[in-house]
Amino acid sequence: MSVSWTVRQSLDAFLSENGYDAADYDAARSPAKLFGIRFSVPNPPQHRWAIMRHDLHHIATGYGTNLPGEAEVSAWEFRRGIGPLGWYVGSIVVSACLMGLVVAPRRMLRAWWASGRHPNLFHDTEHTYEELLDFTLGTLREMIGLPVDGLAQHQRGVNELSPQR
C-alpha cells in the first residue's frame, strides 16, 4: 500500500487480501478460531465500531491478520489504551496479546515497545470513521504517531479464517 493512497483504498485492498469486504462489518456474527476450532462471536455495535478501527490499525501498522499479526496489532493497541472498548472487545484484545506471548513472543513484545505512548484510533473523538477513510495512509500514520512506512518487520500474513484460504 502506498502512503499516497486514501485509507479507503488501503482498506479495500486489505479486505480483499483477506477475502472480506466492508459489508462484513454489518454481519450479526464474526468468524473466530481458537486451537483449531472454528466458531463465531457476536458482533454488537461496540464490536463493530472497534473492529472497523482495528482494521485501520492493521493498515497503519502493516501488521497481518494471521495469529502473530493479530498479537502484534493487539499489543500495539493495548499499550496505547483499550479503555474505550469495554469489557467484551477489550477481552478479545487481551486474549490476542496472551496468545501472542505463546506463538510469537518476540514479535508481540517488539510491537508493544514500538507502539510508544500515542493514542490509537479507539481514542479519536475528533474524526468520524468516514472522515478517516478520506485521509491518505501517510496522513493517518502521522496522525497516530507512526513512521511513514508503518511498523511491520515481517510480510503481512493472512488470517487462516480468511475465505481466501
N, C-alpha and C positions, 0 to 999 in steps of 0.2 A: 504494500500500500504506500502510495506516495503522500508525503506531508502536504502536498497541494490539493489532494482530493478532499472533498467535503466529508464530514463524518458520516453523512447519509450514504455516500458512495462506498466508504470504507465498511460501514455496517452491512450494506448489501453484499459486498464481496465476502465479508466474514461469515454472514449467514449462509450464503451459497456454498462456501468452502466446507461448512459443517452440515449441509443438507437441510437447512431450515429457511424460513422466510419470516418477515415481520408479523404475519398473521398468527404465527405460533405463540406470540406473546399473549394473545387473547384466548388461548385454549383453556379449558376448565382444569386440566391437569398437565403437569410437565413430566417427561420421562426421567428416570433416575436409575442408577445401578450401583449396587454395593456388594462386594465379594462375589461378583459374577451373577448376582440375582437382579433381574430387571423388575422394576416396579414404577409407579408414578406417584407424584406428590401433588397435593392441592396447589392451585395457582390463584390464591385470593389476590385482591387488589394490591396489598403491600408487597407480595412476592412479585407480581407483575411489574410494579414500579421499580423494585430493586433489581430484578433480572435485566430489565432494559438498560439500567445504568451499569450494571455488572458487565454486560456485553460491551458497553462503551469503554469500560476499564480494560477489557481484553484487547480492544482495538488500540487504545492509547499505549498500553504497556508492551503489547506484542506477545503476551503470554498465550499459550494454546488452550485448547479445551479438553485435552487428554488429562489424566489424573495428575501428572506432575504440573501441567499448566494451570489447572484449577487450584492446586495447592499454592502455586506462586501468586496467582492473582488474589486468592483469598488471604494469604499472608500480607500482601501489599494492602489490601482493603482493611484488614483487621488492625494493622498498625496505624493506619490513617483514621480509623474510627468507624465502628459499625453501630453506634447508638441509635441512629435514625431507623435502623432495620427492624427493630422489635425482636422479640424472643424467637419466633419461628424462623425467619430468614437469617437472623444472627446466628442461630444454632447451626444452620447449614454452612455458613462461612467458617465457624469454629471447627465443625466436623471436617471440612476440607483441609484446614490447617493441621489438625491432628493426624489425618490420613497422610498428609504430605510429610510429616515427620517420619513416617514409616516408609513410604515409597520413594521419596526424593528429598531427604532432609537437607542436603547442601543447597539444592535449588530453592527450596522453600525459605531457608534462612537467608540466602542471598537476596531473595525478593523482599523479605522483611526489612533487612538493613538498607536496601536500595529505595525503599518507599519514602524515607525521610519523615517529616512531620507535617507535610502539607495536607490540607483536606482533600477528600475524594469527592466524587460526584454525588454521593449519598448526602453530603452536607451542603450542596449547592442549592440555595433557595433563590438565587438571583435569575437563573435561566430555566425556562421550560425545556422539556425533553426535545420538543420540536425546534426550539432555538439552538440547542446543542447540535442537532443534526445538520444545521446550516453552517456551522463553523468549519474551518479546514481542520484536518487532522493535526497539522502543526500548531494551530491556534489552541486546540483542545489540550494538546500535550503541554504547551506553555502555560495555559490557564491552571493546570493541576500540578505544575512544577516537575514535569518530566523532561528528560533530554529529547532533542528533536527526533532521534531515531527510536525512542521508546527504551525499554529496559531489557527485553528478552535477549538472552545469550544463546538460545537454542532455537532450532527451526520449530515453528509453531506446530504442535501435534494436534490431531483432531480427536474429538470425543468418540469413544467406542460406541456410544449410543447413536451417533450420527446416522441418519438414513443412508449416507454415502458409503458406510462401512458394511 
